[in-house]
Amino acid sequence: MDRYHTILRCTGDTSLSSTIIEAIAAIDRVEPNEMEPIYSAIDPDALEQLVESLRRSSHQKGDERAEFTFDGYRVTVLSSGEIEIRQHTTETRGEPTDEMAFHLALTHLLQTATANGVDIEGGWGCRNKSDSKWGVEIYGVKER
């Protein structure tokens, strides 16, 4: 899995979300305006407030983090200002073996289905090998 790092340099005119968008755009070799908006993955204002709160925390060790998935990448923002961007690979999208792998696999599945015009809204009953029963409901969330 490829990993990319950048150190956040806060200036009056560069936001955290802009830094993340520019870093991913550079990795993908695209213009930032060609990417999906970051608010499709996370509220940029809430992210800024969370990271600022982590930085100011009196209990801070320097490794507090905020993590989210955006545009095919897992983004980790540390309270120290470091940003780690991990590219999803087919290895990550394989059979999920932990909660993060499950989230990544489900996200990829939904993105692929949507891109192929599959109607993904609805509910399904599921059963696994140990006879556990699960209900799955997928619905659209309207953005503000």
C-alpha positions as CSV (number, residue, x, y, z in Angstrom):
1,M,0.0,0.0,0.0
2,D,1.4,3.4,-1.0
3,R,1.7,6.0,1.8
4,Y,2.2,9.7,1.3
5,H,3.1,12.2,4.0
6,T,2.9,16.0,4.3
7,I,3.4,18.4,7.2
8,L,0.6,20.9,7.7
9,R,1.8,24.4,7.3
10,C,-1.0,26.6,8.5
11,T,-1.2,30.0,6.9
12,G,-4.0,32.5,6.9
13,D,-5.2,31.5,3.5
14,T,-4.6,27.7,3.4
15,S,-7.1,25.5,5.2
16,L,-6.6,21.9,6.3
17,S,-9.1,20.6,3.8
18,S,-7.4,22.6,1.0
19,T,-4.0,21.1,2.0
20,I,-5.5,17.6,1.8
21,I,-7.2,18.2,-1.6
22,E,-4.0,19.6,-3.0
23,A,-1.9,16.7,-1.7
24,I,-4.3,14.1,-3.2
25,A,-4.5,16.1,-6.5
26,A,-0.7,16.0,-6.7
27,I,-0.6,12.3,-6.0
28,D,-3.3,11.6,-8.7
29,R,-1.7,14.3,-11.1
30,V,-5.1,16.1,-11.5
31,E,-6.3,19.6,-10.8
32,P,-7.9,20.0,-7.4
33,N,-11.2,21.2,-9.1
34,E,-11.4,17.9,-11.0
35,M,-11.8,15.9,-7.7
36,E,-15.0,15.2,-5.8
37,P,-15.7,17.8,-3.1
38,I,-14.2,17.0,0.3
39,Y,-17.5,17.6,1.9
40,S,-18.8,14.4,0.2
41,A,-16.5,12.6,2.8
42,I,-16.3,14.9,5.8
43,D,-17.5,18.3,7.0
44,P,-14.4,20.5,6.4
45,D,-15.3,22.9,9.2
46,A,-15.8,20.1,11.7
47,L,-12.5,18.6,10.7
48,E,-10.7,21.9,11.2
49,Q,-12.4,22.3,14.7
50,L,-11.5,18.7,15.7
51,V,-7.9,19.0,14.7
52,E,-7.5,22.4,16.4
53,S,-9.1,21.0,19.5
54,L,-6.6,18.1,19.4
55,R,-3.7,20.5,19.0
56,R,-4.8,22.6,22.0
57,S,-5.6,19.6,24.3
58,S,-3.7,19.7,27.6
59,H,-3.5,15.9,27.4
60,Q,-2.0,15.9,24.0
61,K,0.8,13.4,23.3
62,G,1.2,14.5,19.7
63,D,-0.3,11.4,18.2
64,E,-4.0,12.2,18.6
65,R,-5.6,11.7,15.2
66,A,-8.6,12.2,13.0
67,E,-9.2,9.7,10.2
68,F,-11.5,9.5,7.2
69,T,-11.8,8.1,3.7
70,F,-11.7,10.5,0.8
71,D,-11.5,10.0,-3.0
72,G,-9.9,6.5,-2.8
73,Y,-7.5,7.4,0.1
74,R,-7.5,6.9,3.8
75,V,-6.5,10.3,5.3
76,T,-5.0,10.5,8.8
77,V,-4.4,14.0,10.4
78,L,-2.2,13.9,13.5
79,S,-2.4,16.6,16.1
80,S,1.3,17.2,15.4
81,G,0.3,18.6,12.0
82,E,1.4,15.5,10.0
83,I,-1.0,14.3,7.4
84,E,-0.7,10.7,6.2
85,I,-2.5,9.7,3.0
86,R,-2.7,6.0,2.2
87,Q,-3.8,4.8,-1.2
88,H,-6.4,2.0,-1.3
89,T,-5.2,-1.0,-3.2
90,T,-6.8,-4.2,-4.2
91,E,-5.1,-5.8,-1.2
92,T,-7.0,-3.3,1.1
93,R,-10.2,-3.9,-0.9
94,G,-10.0,-7.7,-0.6
95,E,-11.7,-9.8,2.0
96,P,-12.1,-7.6,5.1
97,T,-10.2,-8.8,8.2
98,D,-10.8,-5.7,10.4
99,E,-13.2,-2.8,10.8
100,M,-11.2,-0.5,8.6
101,A,-10.9,-3.1,5.8
102,F,-14.6,-3.6,6.0
103,H,-15.3,0.1,5.7
104,L,-12.9,0.4,2.7
105,A,-14.4,-2.6,1.0
106,L,-18.0,-1.4,1.5
107,T,-17.1,2.1,0.3
108,H,-15.4,0.7,-2.8
109,L,-18.4,-1.5,-3.5
110,L,-20.9,1.3,-3.2
111,Q,-18.7,3.7,-5.3
112,T,-18.3,1.1,-8.1
113,A,-22.0,0.2,-8.1
114,T,-23.0,3.9,-8.3
115,A,-20.5,4.5,-11.1
116,N,-22.1,1.6,-13.0
117,G,-25.6,2.9,-12.6
118,V,-26.7,0.2,-10.1
119,D,-29.6,1.2,-7.9
120,I,-28.1,0.6,-4.4
121,E,-30.9,1.9,-2.2
122,G,-32.9,-0.7,-0.3
123,G,-32.7,-3.3,2.4
124,W,-31.4,-6.8,2.4
125,G,-31.3,-9.7,4.9
126,C,-27.9,-11.5,5.1
127,R,-26.7,-14.6,6.8
128,N,-23.1,-15.7,7.3
129,K,-21.6,-19.2,7.7
130,S,-22.2,-19.2,11.5
131,D,-25.9,-18.6,10.9
132,S,-25.7,-15.0,12.2
133,K,-28.4,-12.9,10.7
134,W,-27.8,-9.3,9.6
135,G,-30.1,-6.6,8.2
136,V,-28.5,-4.1,5.8
137,E,-30.2,-0.9,4.7
138,I,-28.6,1.5,2.3
139,Y,-30.1,5.0,1.8
140,G,-29.0,8.2,0.2
141,V,-27.9,11.1,2.4
142,K,-28.8,14.6,1.2
143,E,-26.0,17.1,1.4
144,R,-26.7,20.7,2.6
